[in-house]
Amino acid sequence: MKKGDKVFVESVTYHHIGRVVKITTSYVFLDQVTRVYRSGALSACLGKGQIEQKEAIPASCWPLRISRGSITHVMTWPHELP
């Protein structure tokens, strides 16, 4: 994961899709962020970009800061950001 990457981030509480704008030792910062409430089948979500339930985070709240200690998985998001 590096600055500019589009990612699907699973944390212990929420899942997010966004673009990495900054990485520190403690946090990953995302913009163009969508919170994913239900991804559905992971193969359909990552493979086809199909998400069952999502909500855009308003640009006024960017960048979203996610604690690196809470992140369980980070996957490349190969689609346009939702």
SETORFI-413567 format. One record per residue: residue number from 1; residue in one letter; y, x, z of N, C-alpha, C, CB in turn. Coordinates in Angstrom, 1 decimal. Glycine has a CB too. Layout:
residues N
+-----+---+--------+--------+--------+--------+--------+--------+--------+--------+--------+--------+--------+--------+
:   k : r :    n_v :    n_u :    n_w :   ca_v :   ca_u :   ca_w :    c_v :    c_u :    c_w :   cb_v :   cb_u :   cb_w :
+-----+---+--------+--------+--------+--------+--------+--------+--------+--------+--------+--------+--------+--------+
: NUM : A :      Y :      X :      Z :      Y :      X :      Z :      Y :      X :      Z :      Y :      X :      Z :
...
+-----+---+--------+--------+--------+--------+--------+--------+--------+--------+--------+--------+--------+--------+
***
This chain:
residues 82
+-----+---+--------+--------+--------+--------+--------+--------+--------+--------+--------+--------+--------+--------+
:   k : r :    n_v :    n_u :    n_w :   ca_v :   ca_u :   ca_w :    c_v :    c_u :    c_w :   cb_v :   cb_u :   cb_w :
+-----+---+--------+--------+--------+--------+--------+--------+--------+--------+--------+--------+--------+--------+
:   1 : M :   -1.2 :    0.9 :    0.0 :    0.0 :    0.0 :    0.0 :    1.2 :    0.9 :    0.0 :    0.0 :   -1.0 :    1.2 :
:   2 : K :    2.2 :    0.6 :   -0.9 :    3.4 :    1.3 :   -1.0 :    4.5 :    0.4 :   -1.4 :    3.3 :    2.5 :   -2.0 :
:   3 : K :    5.8 :    0.9 :   -1.2 :    6.9 :    0.2 :   -1.6 :    6.8 :   -0.3 :   -3.0 :    8.2 :    1.0 :   -1.4 :
:   4 : G :    7.1 :   -1.6 :   -3.2 :    7.1 :   -2.2 :   -4.5 :    5.8 :   -3.0 :   -4.8 :    7.3 :   -1.2 :   -5.6 :
:   5 : D :    4.7 :   -2.7 :   -4.1 :    3.5 :   -3.4 :   -4.3 :    3.5 :   -4.8 :   -4.0 :    2.3 :   -2.7 :   -3.5 :
:   6 : K :    2.9 :   -5.7 :   -4.8 :    2.7 :   -7.1 :   -4.4 :    1.4 :   -7.2 :   -3.6 :    2.7 :   -8.0 :   -5.7 :
:   7 : V :    1.4 :   -7.8 :   -2.5 :    0.2 :   -7.8 :   -1.6 :   -0.1 :   -9.1 :   -1.0 :    0.4 :   -6.7 :   -0.5 :
:   8 : F :   -1.3 :   -9.3 :   -0.6 :   -1.8 :  -10.4 :    0.2 :   -2.2 :   -9.8 :    1.5 :   -3.1 :  -11.2 :   -0.5 :
:   9 : V :   -1.5 :  -10.2 :    2.6 :   -1.7 :   -9.6 :    3.9 :   -2.3 :  -10.6 :    4.8 :   -0.3 :   -9.1 :    4.5 :
:  10 : E :   -3.5 :  -10.2 :    5.4 :   -4.1 :  -11.0 :    6.4 :   -3.8 :  -10.4 :    7.7 :   -5.7 :  -11.2 :    6.2 :
:  11 : S :   -3.2 :  -11.2 :    8.6 :   -3.0 :  -10.7 :   10.0 :   -3.8 :  -11.5 :   11.0 :   -1.5 :  -10.6 :   10.4 :
:  12 : V :   -3.7 :  -11.2 :   12.2 :   -4.5 :  -12.0 :   13.2 :   -4.0 :  -13.4 :   13.4 :   -4.5 :  -11.3 :   14.6 :
:  13 : T :   -2.8 :  -13.7 :   12.9 :   -2.2 :  -15.0 :   13.1 :   -2.0 :  -15.7 :   11.8 :   -1.0 :  -15.0 :   13.8 :
:  14 : Y :   -1.4 :  -15.0 :   10.8 :   -1.0 :  -15.7 :    9.5 :   -1.4 :  -14.8 :    8.3 :    0.4 :  -16.0 :    9.5 :
:  15 : H :   -1.4 :  -15.4 :    7.1 :   -1.6 :  -14.7 :    5.9 :   -0.3 :  -14.8 :    5.1 :   -2.8 :  -15.3 :    5.1 :
:  16 : H :    0.1 :  -13.8 :    4.4 :    1.4 :  -13.8 :    3.7 :    1.2 :  -13.1 :    2.3 :    2.5 :  -13.1 :    4.4 :
:  17 : I :    1.9 :  -13.5 :    1.3 :    2.0 :  -12.9 :    0.0 :    3.4 :  -12.5 :   -0.2 :    1.4 :  -13.8 :   -1.1 :
:  18 : G :    3.6 :  -11.2 :   -0.6 :    5.0 :  -10.8 :   -0.8 :    5.0 :   -9.4 :   -1.5 :    5.8 :  -10.8 :    0.5 :
:  19 : R :    6.2 :   -8.9 :   -1.6 :    6.5 :   -7.5 :   -2.1 :    6.9 :   -6.6 :   -1.0 :    7.5 :   -7.6 :   -3.3 :
:  20 : V :    6.2 :   -5.5 :   -0.9 :    6.5 :   -4.5 :    0.1 :    7.9 :   -3.8 :   -0.2 :    5.4 :   -3.4 :    0.2 :
:  21 : V :    8.8 :   -3.9 :    0.8 :   10.1 :   -3.3 :    0.6 :   10.2 :   -2.0 :    1.5 :   11.2 :   -4.3 :    0.9 :
:  22 : K :    9.4 :   -2.0 :    2.6 :    9.6 :   -0.8 :    3.5 :    8.3 :   -0.8 :    4.4 :   10.8 :   -1.0 :    4.4 :
:  23 : I :    7.9 :    0.4 :    4.7 :    6.8 :    0.6 :    5.7 :    7.2 :    1.6 :    6.7 :    5.5 :    1.1 :    4.9 :
:  24 : T :    7.1 :    1.3 :    8.0 :    7.4 :    2.2 :    9.1 :    6.1 :    2.5 :    9.8 :    8.5 :    1.7 :   10.0 :
:  25 : T :    6.1 :    3.3 :   10.9 :    4.9 :    3.5 :   11.7 :    4.5 :    2.2 :   12.4 :    5.1 :    4.6 :   12.7 :
:  26 : S :    5.4 :    1.3 :   12.6 :    5.1 :    0.1 :   13.4 :    5.0 :   -1.2 :   12.5 :    6.1 :   -0.1 :   14.4 :
:  27 : Y :    5.8 :   -1.3 :   11.4 :    5.9 :   -2.5 :   10.7 :    5.8 :   -2.3 :    9.2 :    7.2 :   -3.1 :   11.0 :
:  28 : V :    5.4 :   -3.4 :    8.5 :    5.5 :   -3.6 :    7.1 :    6.5 :   -4.7 :    6.8 :    4.0 :   -3.9 :    6.4 :
:  29 : F :    7.4 :   -4.4 :    5.9 :    8.5 :   -5.4 :    5.6 :    8.2 :   -5.9 :    4.2 :    9.9 :   -4.7 :    5.7 :
:  30 : L :    8.3 :   -7.3 :    4.1 :    8.1 :   -7.9 :    2.8 :    9.3 :   -8.8 :    2.4 :    6.8 :   -8.8 :    2.8 :
:  31 : D :    9.5 :   -8.9 :    1.1 :   10.5 :   -9.9 :    0.6 :    9.7 :  -10.7 :   -0.4 :   11.7 :   -9.2 :    0.0 :
:  32 : Q :   10.4 :  -11.7 :   -0.9 :    9.7 :  -12.7 :   -1.8 :    8.5 :  -13.3 :   -1.2 :    9.4 :  -12.1 :   -3.2 :
:  33 : V :    8.6 :  -13.7 :    0.1 :    7.4 :  -14.0 :    0.9 :    7.0 :  -15.4 :    0.9 :    7.7 :  -13.6 :    2.3 :
:  34 : T :    5.7 :  -15.7 :    0.8 :    5.1 :  -17.0 :    1.0 :    4.1 :  -16.9 :    2.1 :    4.4 :  -17.4 :   -0.4 :
:  35 : R :    4.1 :  -17.9 :    3.0 :    3.1 :  -18.0 :    4.0 :    2.0 :  -18.8 :    3.5 :    3.7 :  -18.6 :    5.4 :
:  36 : V :    0.8 :  -18.3 :    3.7 :   -0.4 :  -19.1 :    3.2 :   -1.1 :  -19.7 :    4.4 :   -1.4 :  -18.1 :    2.4 :
:  37 : Y :   -1.2 :  -21.0 :    4.4 :   -1.8 :  -21.8 :    5.4 :   -3.3 :  -21.9 :    5.1 :   -1.2 :  -23.1 :    5.6 :
:  38 : R :   -3.7 :  -22.2 :    3.9 :   -5.1 :  -22.3 :    3.5 :   -5.2 :  -21.7 :    2.1 :   -5.6 :  -23.8 :    3.4 :
:  39 : S :   -5.9 :  -20.6 :    2.1 :   -6.1 :  -19.9 :    0.8 :   -7.2 :  -20.5 :   -0.1 :   -6.5 :  -18.4 :    1.0 :
:  40 : G :   -8.1 :  -21.3 :    0.5 :   -9.2 :  -21.8 :   -0.2 :  -10.2 :  -20.6 :   -0.4 :   -8.8 :  -22.4 :   -1.6 :
:  41 : A :  -11.0 :  -20.7 :   -1.4 :  -12.0 :  -19.6 :   -1.7 :  -11.2 :  -18.4 :   -2.0 :  -12.9 :  -20.0 :   -2.9 :
:  42 : L :  -11.5 :  -17.3 :   -1.4 :  -10.8 :  -16.0 :   -1.6 :  -10.9 :  -15.5 :   -3.0 :  -11.3 :  -14.9 :   -0.7 :
:  43 : S :  -12.1 :  -15.8 :   -3.7 :  -12.2 :  -15.4 :   -5.1 :  -11.3 :  -16.2 :   -6.0 :  -13.7 :  -15.6 :   -5.6 :
:  44 : A :  -11.0 :  -17.4 :   -5.7 :  -10.1 :  -18.2 :   -6.5 :   -8.6 :  -17.8 :   -6.2 :  -10.3 :  -19.7 :   -6.3 :
:  45 : C :   -8.4 :  -17.5 :   -4.9 :   -7.1 :  -17.1 :   -4.5 :   -6.7 :  -15.8 :   -5.1 :   -7.0 :  -17.1 :   -3.0 :
:  46 : L :   -7.5 :  -14.8 :   -4.9 :   -7.1 :  -13.5 :   -5.4 :   -7.4 :  -13.3 :   -6.9 :   -7.9 :  -12.4 :   -4.7 :
:  47 : G :   -8.5 :  -14.0 :   -7.4 :   -8.8 :  -13.8 :   -8.8 :   -8.0 :  -14.7 :   -9.8 :  -10.3 :  -14.2 :   -9.0 :
:  48 : K :   -7.6 :  -15.9 :   -9.3 :   -6.9 :  -16.8 :  -10.2 :   -5.5 :  -17.1 :   -9.7 :   -7.7 :  -18.0 :  -10.4 :
:  49 : G :   -5.1 :  -16.7 :   -8.5 :   -3.8 :  -17.0 :   -7.9 :   -3.7 :  -18.5 :   -7.4 :   -2.8 :  -16.8 :   -8.9 :
:  50 : Q :   -4.9 :  -19.1 :   -7.2 :   -4.9 :  -20.5 :   -6.7 :   -4.9 :  -20.5 :   -5.2 :   -6.1 :  -21.3 :   -7.2 :
:  51 : I :   -3.9 :  -21.2 :   -4.6 :   -3.7 :  -21.3 :   -3.2 :   -3.7 :  -22.8 :   -2.8 :   -2.4 :  -20.6 :   -2.7 :
:  52 : E :   -4.5 :  -23.2 :   -1.8 :   -4.5 :  -24.6 :   -1.4 :   -3.3 :  -25.1 :   -0.7 :   -5.7 :  -24.8 :   -0.5 :
:  53 : Q :   -2.8 :  -24.3 :    0.2 :   -1.6 :  -24.8 :    0.9 :   -0.7 :  -23.5 :    1.3 :   -1.9 :  -25.5 :    2.2 :
:  54 : K :    0.6 :  -23.6 :    0.9 :    1.5 :  -22.5 :    1.1 :    2.9 :  -23.0 :    1.3 :    1.4 :  -21.5 :   -0.1 :
:  55 : E :    3.7 :  -22.1 :    1.8 :    5.1 :  -22.4 :    2.0 :    6.0 :  -21.2 :    1.8 :    5.3 :  -23.0 :    3.5 :
:  56 : A :    7.0 :  -21.3 :    1.0 :    7.9 :  -20.2 :    0.8 :    8.7 :  -19.9 :    2.0 :    8.8 :  -20.4 :   -0.5 :
:  57 : I :    8.9 :  -18.7 :    2.3 :    9.8 :  -18.3 :    3.4 :   11.2 :  -18.1 :    2.8 :    9.3 :  -16.9 :    4.1 :
:  58 : P :   12.2 :  -18.8 :    3.3 :   13.6 :  -18.7 :    2.7 :   14.1 :  -17.3 :    2.6 :   14.5 :  -19.5 :    3.5 :
:  59 : A :   14.8 :  -17.0 :    1.5 :   15.3 :  -15.6 :    1.3 :   16.2 :  -15.2 :    2.4 :   16.1 :  -15.6 :    0.0 :
:  60 : S :   16.8 :  -16.1 :    3.1 :   17.7 :  -15.8 :    4.2 :   16.9 :  -15.2 :    5.4 :   18.5 :  -17.0 :    4.7 :
:  61 : C :   15.6 :  -15.3 :    5.4 :   14.8 :  -14.8 :    6.4 :   14.1 :  -13.4 :    6.0 :   13.7 :  -15.8 :    6.8 :
:  62 : W :   14.3 :  -13.0 :    4.8 :   13.8 :  -11.7 :    4.4 :   14.6 :  -10.5 :    4.9 :   13.7 :  -11.6 :    2.8 :
:  63 : P :   14.0 :   -9.4 :    5.1 :   12.6 :   -9.1 :    4.9 :   11.8 :   -9.6 :    6.1 :   12.3 :   -7.6 :    4.7 :
:  64 : L :   10.6 :  -10.1 :    5.8 :    9.7 :  -10.5 :    6.9 :    9.1 :   -9.2 :    7.4 :    8.6 :  -11.5 :    6.3 :
:  65 : R :    9.0 :   -9.1 :    8.7 :    8.5 :   -7.9 :    9.4 :    7.1 :   -8.3 :   10.0 :    9.4 :   -7.4 :   10.5 :
:  66 : I :    6.1 :   -7.6 :    9.6 :    4.7 :   -7.8 :   10.1 :    4.3 :   -6.5 :   10.9 :    3.7 :   -8.1 :    9.0 :
:  67 : S :    3.9 :   -6.7 :   12.1 :    3.4 :   -5.6 :   12.9 :    2.1 :   -5.0 :   12.3 :    3.1 :   -6.0 :   14.4 :
:  68 : R :    2.1 :   -3.7 :   12.1 :    1.0 :   -3.1 :   11.5 :   -0.3 :   -3.2 :   12.4 :    1.2 :   -1.6 :   11.2 :
:  69 : G :   -0.1 :   -3.3 :   13.7 :   -1.2 :   -3.5 :   14.6 :   -1.8 :   -4.9 :   14.5 :   -0.7 :   -3.3 :   16.0 :
:  70 : S :   -1.1 :   -5.8 :   13.9 :   -1.7 :   -7.2 :   13.7 :   -2.4 :   -7.4 :   12.4 :   -0.6 :   -8.2 :   13.9 :
:  71 : I :   -2.2 :   -6.4 :   11.5 :   -2.8 :   -6.6 :   10.1 :   -4.3 :   -6.3 :   10.1 :   -2.1 :   -5.6 :    9.1 :
:  72 : T :   -5.1 :   -7.2 :    9.6 :   -6.5 :   -7.0 :    9.5 :   -6.9 :   -6.5 :    8.1 :   -7.2 :   -8.3 :    9.9 :
:  73 : H :   -6.3 :   -7.1 :    7.0 :   -6.6 :   -6.7 :    5.6 :   -5.3 :   -6.7 :    4.8 :   -7.7 :   -7.6 :    5.1 :
:  74 : V :   -5.3 :   -5.8 :    3.8 :   -4.2 :   -5.9 :    2.8 :   -4.9 :   -5.8 :    1.5 :   -3.1 :   -4.7 :    3.0 :
:  75 : M :   -4.6 :   -6.7 :    0.6 :   -5.2 :   -6.7 :   -0.8 :   -4.1 :   -6.8 :   -1.8 :   -6.2 :   -7.9 :   -0.9 :
:  76 : T :   -4.3 :   -6.1 :   -2.9 :   -3.3 :   -6.2 :   -4.0 :   -3.3 :   -7.7 :   -4.5 :   -3.7 :   -5.3 :   -5.2 :
:  77 : W :   -2.0 :   -8.2 :   -4.8 :   -1.8 :   -9.5 :   -5.3 :   -1.5 :   -9.3 :   -6.8 :   -0.7 :  -10.3 :   -4.6 :
:  78 : P :   -2.5 :   -9.6 :   -7.7 :   -2.3 :   -9.2 :   -9.1 :   -1.6 :  -10.3 :  -10.0 :   -3.7 :   -9.0 :   -9.7 :
:  79 : H :   -1.0 :  -11.2 :   -9.3 :   -0.4 :  -12.4 :  -10.0 :    1.1 :  -12.3 :   -9.8 :   -1.0 :  -13.7 :   -9.5 :
:  80 : E :    1.9 :  -13.2 :  -10.4 :    3.3 :  -13.4 :  -10.1 :    3.3 :  -13.9 :   -8.7 :    3.9 :  -14.5 :  -11.1 :
:  81 : L :    4.4 :  -13.5 :   -8.0 :    4.6 :  -14.0 :   -6.6 :    4.8 :  -15.5 :   -6.6 :    5.7 :  -13.2 :   -5.9 :
:  82 : P :    4.2 :  -16.2 :   -5.7 :    4.3 :  -17.7 :   -5.7 :    5.7 :  -18.1 :   -5.2 :    3.3 :  -18.3 :   -4.8 :
+-----+---+--------+--------+--------+--------+--------+--------+--------+--------+--------+--------+--------+--------+
***
